[in-house]
Amino acid sequence: MKPTEQQDILLRKYLRDTLRYRETYEEVYDHILTALEHNNYTGTLEEVVNEILREDFGGYDKLKQMETAAKRVALADGVSKFMRFFISYFRLPRVFYTLIAAVLIYFSLGQIRMAPIMFEVVFGVIILTPAILSLRRYYIVGYLFRDTKKSIRDDVFGRISMIPTRLFVILGIGITINFDKGHNIFDNSTPVVLTTLYVLSAIYLLSIIRLYRDEFKMSMTA
């Protein structure tokens, strides 16, 4: 049984409305076409499709569970990959570059009094960069101006890129409390703290860019 062009359009629309992610949509769509090709079904296409979904996937509810499970696996894989990128800057050979950057920042802080606004600028860049990368991908793939279904990997990247936003809120609260108590972490008396913050911020940014390139297999100049 092979669906007509009109039936294929209806099948695609039904699956697009039912499933959230492109990966599961393509998997289920290909499975249904294969099942229709290799088995003799009777009845309308709608009845046959529902039968396939019920027998092979456990029905509509199971499809949602399948997407949730796929997202959980993708998220764990994405976090693991991001942590490998992050930790790599504390291992050979990148640890040398990390140490050089830390020394340069430390001595620069000793010579130059950094205004508090610099701290906000650095974290602003960290927060905005993933958003800019996401918008760039949305435009290239076709999320913005074409009818392209969302990928699970987009949610994974979005989850990880939200980490600095949460940290920024926590740090902001801590800084505000310290200001109220008469302490200022931006004083040059605390260059170690600031050096650590700036170095970790730079490593996070480099790691998120590497994750973006690895997850989506896109050149930054594409």
Secondary structure, 3 states (H helix, E strand, C coil): CCCCHHHHHHHHHHHHHHCCCHHHHHHHHHHHHHHHHHCCCCCCHHHHHHHHHHHHHCCHHHHHHHHHHHHHHHHHHHHHHHHHHHHHHHCCCHHHHHHHHHHHHHHHHHHCCCCHHHHHHHHHHHHHHHHHHHHHHHHHHCCCCCCCCCCHHHHHHHHHHCHHHHHHHHHHHHHHHHHHCCCCCCCCCCHHHHHHHHHHHHHHHHHHHHHHHHHHCCCCCC
